[in-house]
Amino acid sequence: MNIFVGNLAAEVTEAQLAELFKQFGEVKSVEVARAMFTDAPKGFGFVEMPGKRHSLAAIAGLDGKDFAGRPLKVNEARPKVEHRRRRR
């Protein structure tokens, strides 16, 4: 299951996020979103965990929990919506 993690502090690394989620089960991948040109963190990321049981436990256990001085917003990630660009 793909999990959205919001309200991340700028200094949070992918390794720290993986370590946080490992207490609930296997972590398949972690990605902290970054700005395209500046590479600055955007304040959110995604964690993928195999299996729904561990993913739901991580969501329940970490949503609202303080991490690096900020309360996390953790929920199931929604599928990415493709937007078409309009020409003017």
N, C-alpha and C positions, 0 to 999 in steps of 0.2 A: 504494500500500500504506500502511496506517495503522501507525505505529510507536509503541510505548509507550516512554517515557523516564522512568526512575525514579531516585530518590536525588538529585533536584535541590536545589541550595542555594536558600535562601529568596530571595536577591537576583537569581537568574537571570530574565531577561526573555524574552519571546517573540522579540524581535528578536535577542538573543544566541543563542538556540537555533536560530533559522532560519539565522543566519550559520554556526554550527557544522555544520549538516547540508548547506548549500549546496556544501561542498567535494566532496560525493558526487553531486550532481546537483540538478535542479530541486526546489524545495520548494513544494508546493501550499498547505499551511496549517500553522499552529503554534498550539497551545493549551496554556497552563500552567493546570492545574486549581487552582481557588481555592475556599475555603470560602464557603458560601452567604451567611452573615450578616456575616462579618468581612472577607471578600475577601482573607484571608491565603492565601498559596500553600500547597498541600498537599504539595509535594515531588515531584510527578510531572506529566507532560504527554504530549501526543501530537503527532507530526509526520506529516503526510501527504505522501508523495512519489509522483508518477506513475511507473509502471514498477517491475517487480520487481527488475531487475538493480541499479539504483541504490539501492533500498531495502535489499536484502540486503548491498550493499557498505557502506552506512552502519551497519547493525547490526553487521557484522563489524568495522568500523573503530572504532566508538565504544563498544561494550560493554566496560565495565571501565576506560575511559579517564578520567583525572582531568579534571574540569571544575569550575571555581570551588571547588577544594579538596575535591571529593567524587568518588568513582568512580561513573560512570554505569552504570545497568542499562538496557540497550537491547535490545528484542526486538519481534517482530511483535505488534501489539495483538490481543487476543481480542475477539470481539463482546460488546457490552454485554448483560448478562442482566437482563431485567425481573423484578422481585420484586413479588409481590402482597402487600399489607398485610393482615394478619389483624385482624379486629375482635374485641375481647374483650367 
